[in-house]
Amino acid sequence: MSDRIRSISPIDGSVVADRPAATADELDAKLDRAVQALRHWRKLPLSERIERCTRMIDVLAARKGELARELTLQMGRPIRYAPSEIRGFEDRSRVMLNLAGEALADHVPPEKKGFERFVRREPLGVVLVLAAWNYPYLIVANTLLPALVAGNVVLLKHADQTLLCAERLEEIAREAGIPGGVFQIAHMTHELAGKIVADSRVDHVAFTGSVAGGVAVHAAAGGKLKSVGLELGGKDPAYVREDANLSAAVASLVDGAYFNSGQSCCGVERIYVAQSRYEEFVEQFVHLTRSYVLGNPLDTETTLGPVVRKANANAIRDQIDDAIKRGAQPLIHTSEFPDPGPAFVPPQVLVNVDHSMTIMREETFGPVVGIMPVISDSRAISLMNDSVYGLTASLWTQDVSIARTLADQLDTGTVFMNRCDYLDPELAWVGVKKSGRGCTLSRVGFEHLTRPKSFHFKLGEG
């Protein structure tokens, strides 16, 4: 009997989906089919690929209500917010399709008499997408349609938690007229996924997940001369300067810390505040945190749902308890929020924290934030860079010139000023250090889904 893969709802532990894992023979057939489909798909005019991908976006948008409810059942995001992810997939994908014409156009250097010269971007081939559960549509949006419109074909393995998201995407692709073999999904075990990563028919792997998972993917692809893109999370910091608009900073940073129950790779997990504004900031932050409604995410009044599973909730609580044992002070008492079940974690604010605590060093991926006072810009930058991660960082100030100066000193893929926890598809999405390698989104993202090919023709007699 083949292995089973199940999606267990964090709301009540019920089984949302139960599927047989693909066998080695089934995956072998899918890869053969992908290679065959690539030969035709890559030769289609760019305009036709854009047209078919646009239809896929339109079909997905029409099913927003159904997809949003399933998303809530699978991973627990409150239903009041779930539709925004479907809109995000739509908006992000449309931006990437609009960029495709320019990004994939031939680059022609200055004219050289007697020669025709240009650089053309060609598809890599078969792209394996290994997607995470925390933003099951948005994460796929970073790679799926950009890869297809660039002439690649895609095999998607979604996280066990979000099996239905993969199935709906495949249905939508077929309805939109994406040819069979161009986009396929597979529910597979981690063991077989490792073998597919190493398979010679796979030309590029796009992985989103943990550092340990990224290391495993990189190792499986090692020595195979294929490209790998890794988005591996972060411990993203914020710095609130003395001149910041405090109310605006608090509103955005509370949302950045707790949205999706803190399960965001670019969520805000540690905050440094100018000493002169520290007490006022903390007071406002705690006040707004207490306004969250923890409960069943299918209830439209709920603003904070469960984390993805009980084991994750326990890991978050362990990190909080360890910080408290080391001297951190929790400002929210658990009795202030209900206890709907083992996967539900109330929001927490910790002060008296320092970098000896894992809560300020290791990714938490939960609704918890540590806040420290700092005496200077240089101290803030030093603490923000004191991390093995480097995905995003945010600066809160009304001085753009200072923000530019500080941003240049930050070891991170994106620096925000007066906003956080956001992806702009016209900008490169990239991490440094243990936050990953490679790039998605923007024109630059197309460079990681294609290879350059130079044409150097001498005209006239040879």
N, C-alpha and C positions, 0 to 999 in steps of 0.2 A: 504494500500500500504506500502511495506517495505521501510525503509530508504535507501537513495542512498549515495554512497561514491564516491567522485570525486577526481581525480588528476588534479590539475590546474597548467599549466606550468608557471614558474616565468618569462619566456622570454617575453610572450605577453598576458598572461591571458587566453590562449585557454585551452579547456578541452582535456587532453591527454587520460584519462580513466574515465568511468562512470559505476559503478557497483552497483547492489543491495547489501545491507548489509545482511549478513547471519541472519537468524531467530534463535530464541532459539532452536527450534526443529531441525534445520539443524546442529547447533553446537552440540547438544546432540547426534545426529547420528554420527557426526565426532569423538567425544570422544569415543563412543562405538566401532566404527570401529578401532580406535587407540588401545584401550585395547585388542581387539581381535587380531590385527596384532602383538602386542608385544609378545604374547605367542609363535609365530613361529619365529619371527625375532631374538629374544634374544637367541634362541637355535641354530641358524646357527653358523657354525665355524667362528672364527674371520677372517680367510683368505678369506672366501666367502663374508663377509660383506665388507672387504677392497676392494675386487675385484669389487663389485657392486658400491661402493662409488667412486672408481677410474674411472669407466666408466662414472659416472655422471660428474666428473671433465673434462674428455675428451670431452664429448658432449658440455658442457658449453664453453670450450675453442674454439671449432669449430664455435660457434655462436658469437664470440667476437664482430664483427663489428655491427651486428644487436643490440646486447645488449647495446653496448656503445652509439649508437645514441639514443635509447630509454631512457637511463639514463640521457643524456643531456637534452632531452625534458622534463623529469619529474622533475629534480631538478636543472638544469642549469649549471652543470659543463662543462667547455669548451671542445669541442669535441676532441681537440688535447690531452687532458689528460684522457678522459673517458675510453679509452681502457686499461689504466694502472690498473684500478680497477678490470677489468675482469682478467687480468694477476695476480693481487694480490690475488684474490680469488683462482685462480688455484695454485699459489705458496704456499700460506698459508695452503690450504687444503692438498696439497701433503706432506708438512712437517708434519702436524698432523697425516696423515695416516702412514707415516714412523715411527712416534714416538709411534704409537698405540701398536705395538707388545710388546715393552719393558714396556710401561706404564701400560698395562693391564695384563701383565704376573703375575702369582702367585708369591707372596713373600714367600720364604721359609726361616725360621730362622735357626740358627745353629742346626745340628742334635742332637736329644735328644733320648737316647737309650730307646727303647720300645714304641716310639710314632711316629706318622706321624702328622706333623703340617704345616699348610700353611694358608696364607691370600689370598683370591680371591676377585677381584673387580667385582661387579655385577651391571648391569644397574639400574638406578633409576626407569625407567618406561616411563611414558608419559611426554615429555618435551615440554613446551609451550615457544616459542620464540617470543618476542615482539620487533621488530627491528625498528631502526630509519632510517630516509631518507637520512642523510648526506653522508653515505657510504653504500648504500643499499645492496651491495653484500659482501663487506668486513666484515661488522658487522655480517651478517648471517654466514659467513665463520668461525667466532670464535666459533660457537656453533653447526651448523647444521651437518656437516660431523663428527666432533668428537663425537657428541651425537649418531649418527646413528652407527658409527663403534663400539662404546662401547656397543651397543645392545639396546639402547633406541629407541623409536619412537618419531616423532616430529610433532607438529602442529605449523605452522608459521602464525602470524599476522604481516603483514608489515604496515608501516606508510601509511596513506592515500595518501601522496605525491608520493609514489612509488609502487602503486598497481601492475604495470606491472612486476616489478622485482620479486614479489612473484609468479605471474602466470608463468613467464618464468622458474623459479626454479622448479615449480611443473611439467611443461612440460618436462624439462630436466631429472628430476628424473624418470618419466615414461619411457622416451626413453632409459634411462640407465638400466632399469629393476628393479628399486626399487619397491617392491610390494606395491599394493594399501593399504592404511591405515598406512604404515610405515612413509610416509611423506605426509602431507596434508597442505593446506593453507586455510585461512578463512579471508574474508573481514568483519570486524565486528565493531560495534560502541564501543565507550569507555565504555559505560554502560555494554554491554554484555561481553566485555573483562574482566571487573572487576569480573563478575560472573564466567567466565571460570577460572580466576586465583584462585578463591576460591573453585572451583569444586574438589571434592575428587578424581576424576579420574586423575587429573593433579598432577604429583609428583615433578616437578621442573619447575621454571619459570626463564627464562633468559631475562632480560629487559635492553634495552639501550635507554636512553632519558634524560629528565630533572630531576632535583632533586624532583620537585613536583610530576612528574609522578612516580618516584621511590618510594616516600613515599606512594603514593596511591596503588601501586602494593604491597608493603610490608604490608600495612594495610589490603588489601584484602586477602592476604595469611596468615595473622596473626591468630594464634590459630589453623591452619589447619595442623601443623606438617609437612610442606613441605619445601624444600630448595628453596632459592631465590638468584639469582645472579643479581647484579645491577651495571651497568656502567652509571654514571650520569654526566659526563662532568668535566670540570676543568677551572682553571684560570692559565694556566701553565706559570711559570717564566723561565727566562734565566739569567745567570750571566756571563758577559764577563770580565775576569780578565785582569790585566795589561799585562800579558805575552801571551795573546791570539793571534792567527793568525787572524788579524782583517778582512782581505778580505774574508777569508773562513767563519768566523763567520757571517759577514754581509750577504753573499750569502745564507747561510743556514737559518739564522733567518728571512730574508725577505721572503723566500719561506715558512718557518714554520708559519709565520704570515698571509700570504695572499693566500696560496694554498686553493682551494675549497672555495674561498671568505671568508676565515677565519672560515669556518663552520666545524671545527674539534675539537673533545673533547680534543685532545692533541696538538692543535695548540698553537703557542706562542702568548700570550696576554700581557705580561709585561716583560720588559727587564731592568736589572740593569747593569751598566757599570762602571768599575773602573774610578775614576775621571780623571786620567791622559790620558785616551783614549776616554773620553766621546765625546768631540766635533768632533774628527775625525770619531768616529763610527757613530754618528748621521748624519754627512755630507754624508758619504758613503751610509748609510741606505736610506736616502731620495733620493739620486741620483738613486739608484737602484729601489726604489719604483716608481719613475716617469717613468720608462721604461715599466711598465705594460700597457697592451692594454685592456681597458674596453669596452665590446661590446657584440654583439650577440654571444652566445657560440657555435652556429653552424658554425661560421666563424673560419677557421683554424688559423687565425692570432690572435684571441682573447686569452688572457691569464687570464682575470678576468671576470667572468660572473656575473649574478645576485645572490642575496641571495634567499632563498627559497620562500619567499612571501613578499608582500608589508608590512604587519604588522611587520615582522622581520626587514625589512629595516628601518621602522620608529623607532623601539625600539633602533636600533643601532645609528641612528642619534640623538635620545634623549639622549643617554648616552654620545655621543660626545659633544652635546650642553651643557649638565650639567657640564661636565669637563671644558669646555671653560668658562662658567659663574663663575666657582670656581677658575679660574686663569691659566688653561692649555693653552698652545700655540699650535695651529695646524700649521704644517709645509707644508701641502699640501692644496692648494686652490682648491675648487670644480670646478672652471672654467678650471683647467688643464686637466680635463677629460670630455668626452661627457656625456650626460644624455639620455641613451637609453630607460629608463622607470622607473616606480616607485619602482621596486624591485632591481634596480642597485645602489650599494653603492661604490663610489670611495675609493681607499685605503687612509688611514690617519695615520699620525705619530703625536703623541702628546708628547710634552715636558713640563717642569714646572708642572709635575703631582706629586701627593702624595697620600697616602693611605686614605685620607679623601674623595676621589673621587670614585664613583662606577666604573669608567673605570679601576681602579686598584684593585678592590675588587670583583666585580660581573662578571660572565661570560658574554662576549659580543657576541661571536659567529658571528663575522663579521670581515671585513678587516681593523682592527684598532689595533694599538699597542701603549702603553705608555712606555716611556723610561726615566729612572732616573739615575743620577750619584750616586755612593757610594764611601765611603772613605776607606772601609776595607772589608775583607772577612766576618768578623762577622756581619757587618751591612748588607751585601748582604744576608747572610743566614737568618738573622732575618726578613728581608722584604720578602724573598721568602716563608718563613713559615707563614707569616702573612696573612693567607687565610683560608677560610672554606673548600677549595678544596685541593686535593692532588693526582693528577693523574701522571703527569710527571714534571720533571724539567731538565734543561740542564746547564752544566758547560762548559765554553770555556776557556781552558788553555792548556799549553804544559807540565804541571807538573802533571803526573799521581798520584804521591804520595799525593799531595795536593788535587787533585780531589777526591781520595778515602776518605780522611779525611773530606772534605766538604760534600760528598755524604752521609756519615754516619749521618750527622746532619740534613738532609733534610727529612721532613715529607711527603713522596710521594711514589707512587707505583713503579715508574721507575725513575732512574737518568741516564741521558745521559752525556757523555763527547764528545764534538766536533761533535755532531749531535743532531737532535731534530725531533719531529713530525713523529715518525716512530715506527712501531710494528715489533718486531722480534718474529716469531711464536715459536722459541725454548726457549723463555723467557716468564715467567708468565706475563700476562696482568692483572693488579690489581690496584685498587684505594684505597685511605684511606680518612678519614673524609667524606665530602659530595660527594666525587667522586665515592663512591660506596662500594660494598662489594662482596666477592666471587672472583673468578679468572677464566679466560679463557686462552687458548693457553698453550703451553709447556706440559711437562709430568704432571705438577701440575694441568693443566686444566682438565685432565681426572679424577682427584680425585674429582672434583666438579660435575662430570656427572655420577659418580658411587658411590656405597657404599661398604665398606669393609665387607667381611664375613669370619669369622675364622673357620677353620677346625681343630679339636683337637681330634685325634684318638689315643686311647690306644691300642697297638697291643698285640696279644697273648690272653691268658685267661683273661676274665673280672673279 
